């Protein structure tokens, strides 16, 4: 059952920074979107019997039309509409496309009440199949979702928090200099510069409180004191549910100063769960050792993340390296990979997102389900979001939802087939990027 799409009401999104209370689930506007119907019991049972690993592989800052607007059978476009009403062609994108504004406010601007027409001039560009041949090969060989939207209007850091929590506790950014007073380019619970700045600006009584806590070695008290004041939120995250169920998980994180969502969650950052936040390279070692966990979040280093103006060719090569390793491992036969991109990056897309609440949904991004169980060559038109990936994980491993978002999302199991012949692995060659333009 598909959800019913409605145009976004841009004015409502402006309330996002005022909605809810710290630690609460965000205020949700539910009348505009019907809950997705659950998958058939037989499909759920088959998924539980066959899937042992789910890998949530997240790259950066591209839209569906930007990458797959020319994909046969998909809901794509080769022209766009500008803010002044002109129809313009989506020109060939350079390998290193310019970075566009992809902030929360920019997401509201480009959607423009559902008109999808106020993108920056340099954002009306599109890759041809020959420029991203391996991404197209995955989309052709496995299952492509062409109505997958980001959970929030943007940007990167907060989008990634939604991939763990299905909410962000009112936060719509952590990247704008000075938004919390410190002037740092982005902020986390444990930034020493931030703690030093904030201590210097406490009242005398507040400083005395902190010093007393430190003198008494009340580490938890000190942590609580700071995290109540800075861009930290002790919301439940999916790893909490996995731990409670006795299931294994890891965040395999490449070096990226923006993508560090669990540094914003104090009980993870300052607790024993932090040991599960490891390098992206550990993913390859765990494959070799046969210790891939039940659930993985996998992100590349910034330079290989597809984030403009980095090389798309180089980023695609990183994806090929890691997926080749998975497909050649013992884990492949029981794994589902969801490959997606974290926000729209400023690039044009023609499909207006559904308006589910004050936070989004944000513009459409490419998503490919890669697995021996993926329906080969299938294009799914169901409206999905990051909460749908979480719903898939929750359904397969019999976990409760975190918020109304993932509770009411589609579980994506329609992209999988457990009755037919398994889709074979697709081992691809990395490309020479030295001459790519």
Order of alpha helices (4+ residues) and beta strands (2+ residues): alpha-alpha-beta-alpha-beta-beta-beta-alpha-beta-alpha-beta-alpha-alpha-alpha-alpha-alpha-beta-alpha-beta-alpha-beta-alpha-beta-beta-beta-alpha-alpha
